[in-house]
Amino acid sequence: MANRSTTADRRARIEEMRRAEQARERRNRILTIGVSAIVVLGLVGFGGWVINKENNKQEQQEAAAKAPIKDEKSWDAKKLGRNHVKTAVKYDMTPPVGGDHNPVWQNCNGDVYDKPVQDVNAVHSLEHGAVWVTYNKKAAAGDLDKLKAKVKKTPYSLMSPVDNQSGAIMLSAWGKQVTVDGADDPRVDAFFTKYVAGPQTPEPGAACTGGVGADGLGGTPMEQGQ
């Protein structure tokens, strides 16, 4: 009788342990499912937030591209010469925003020049869709550092000093120009958004590399109309 009782007790304990283990497994499964659901919901929510943020950014850029820029000056693009010449050109504005120009463009793939570049080469860059950031000695060093960083990460842009310009910092595109108060002026981003390879570009898709470099050398002259 004692052996039967011991056996029954052992079986009871084993059954109790089995039930406890099954209960533990159920709790773990529920916990795993719950955590997984939270992770999935989190990822979905984060993904939605990212998409929404990108959509908002896109909408803001589109709005900026359509909105007028305060105090921006415009010239009739049809009246700006586009002939390729190898002689000096006298422009009606400083810096020039268009007109006849050298057959070779200034490199404008986010290029920053510490010395002045030739107007006739830079104008060709504008024809390709570049935004040209220029400054004189009145510009603050902090503003120049920020603008240089912006230009360096922006294809179809270039930056150089123009000592005899009227404003401390000016931005030019083909037929467009604005003087800004500094690097943090909201018109800087607006001008870049609107005109970097923008609709004003006479030759969309044309290169901003393979032209004249900082040493004033390089480049192969383009045929007229290129």
N, C-alpha and C positions, 0 to 999 in steps of 0.2 A: 504493500500500500504506500509506503514511504517513497519508493522509486517512482510509482505512478504520479504521486503528488509533485515530486521534483520535476519530472518530465513535463507535466502540465504547466507548472510554473515557468519552466524554461520556454515552452512554446508561447505562453502568454507574454513573457518579456520580449521574445523575438517578434511576435505580432505587434506588440506595442512600439517596438523600435522601428518596424517596417512602416507602421502608420505614421510615426513621427517623421521618418525619412521622406515618405510620400508627401506629407504636409509641407516639409521643408522645400522639396522640389517644386511643389505648386507655388509656394510663396516666391521662390527664386524666379520661376517662369513669369509670374505676374509682375515681379519687380523689373525683370529684363524687358518685358513687353512695355511696361510703363515708361522706363527710361528711354527705350528706343522710340516710343511715340513722342516723348518730350523732345528728343534730339531731332527727329524728323520734323516736328512742328517748328522747332527752332530754326532748322535749316531752311524750311519753307518760308518762315517769317523773315529770316535774314536775306534770303534770295529775293523775296518780294520787296524788301527795303532797298536792296541794291538796285533792282530794276527800277523801282520808283525814283530813286535818287538819280540814276542815269537818265531817266525820262525827263525829270525836272531840269537836269543840266542841259539836256538837248533842247528842251523848250526855251530855257533861258538864252542859250546860244542863238536859237532861231529868232527869238524876240530881239536880241541885241543886233543881229544882222539886218533886221528890218527897221530898227529905230534910228532916227536921225542923231547925229553926233553933234553936240553943242559946239558952236563956233568953227565947225569944219568948213574949209574952203574947197570949192569944186571948180574945175575947168572943163569946158566942152571937149570931151575925148576926141571928137571928130575933127577938131581944129588943132590938135596936137600932132605935130609932124612925127612920122615914123620911118623916115629914110635912114639908111645906114650910110654914115659918112666917116671919113678918116681924118677930118679936120676938126678944129675947135668949134664949139657951138655956143652961141650966146642965148641963154635962157631968160625968160621973163620973170621967173620966180627963183627964190633961193631957200632951200634946195629945189632943184627942178622936179616937176612931177610928170614930165613927159616931153616929147619933142624928138627931133632927129638925134641920133645917137651912134656910138661906135658899133661896128659889127660884132664885137665881143662884149659879153655881159660881165659884170662883177659877180664873183661867186656869192651866192645868197642862200646857202644851205645852213642857216643859223650862224653865219660868219660875223665875227666881231673884229673890227679894224681899229687899231689904236692911232693910226695916222689917216689923214684925209685920202679919199679915193677919188678917181676921176669921175666928174659928173656924167660924162658921155657913156661910161661903162655902167654906172649905177642906174641911169635912166633905162638902159637896156634891161637891167634886172627888174625894174618896175614893169616893163612891158611883159615880162614873164610871170608877173603876179606877185612880186616881192613887196613886202613892207619895209621901208627904209627908216630906221631910227637914227636921228642926228642930234648933235648937241654942241654947245659952245662952252667956253670957260666959265660961264655963270652957273652951269649945272652942278648940283651937289653930288659929291662922291658917292654917297649912299644910294641916291637915285640911279646913278650910272651902274653901280654894282647890280642892283635889282634888274635893270633893263638888260644888261649884258647876260644875266642868267636866263632871262625870258627869251632873248633872241637865240641864245645857244641851243635851246631846246625846241626851237620853232623853225622847221624847214620853210623856205620861201620868206626869209627875213634876213636883214643885215643891219649893221650898226657902225657908224663912223662919225668922227668929229667934222663939223662945218663951222669954222670960226666966225664967219661973217653972216650967219643967219640971225634973224631978228629975235627968235625965242630961244630960251635956254635949252629946251627939249622939244623937238618937233618930229612928227610922224608923217611919212609920205607914202602914197601909193599912186598908181597911174591916174592922174586927174584929180587926186584927193590929197588934202593936207590939213593937219591940225597941230596947234601948239598946246602942249599940256603943262600942268602945274608941277608934275613930278611923276615918279614911277607908280605911285599909288593912286593916281588920278584914274577914275573908272573909265575914262575915255581911252586909256591905253588898251585895256582888254577889249573894249568895244571896237576899236579901230582894227586890232588884230583879227578879231572874230569876223569882222565884216569884210576885210580886204586882203587877208593872206590868201593868195590864189582865189580871190573873190570874183564877183561878176564883172568888175571893172577891167579885168585882165584881158589885154588885146590878144595875147598868145597863150591861152590856157594849156597847161601840160608841158610847156617848154622847160628846159633844164635850168637848174640853179647851181649846178656844178660844172666843172670843166671850163670855166671862164677865167677871168683875171683874178689872181690871188693877191695876198697882202704885199707881195714884192712888185706888183704891177705887171707881172709877166704871166704868160700862159694863155690858153684858149685858142680856138680856131674860129676865124670869122664866119658868121652865118650868112647864108644867101639872103637877099632881100625878101622880107615877108616871113622870115623864120624867127 
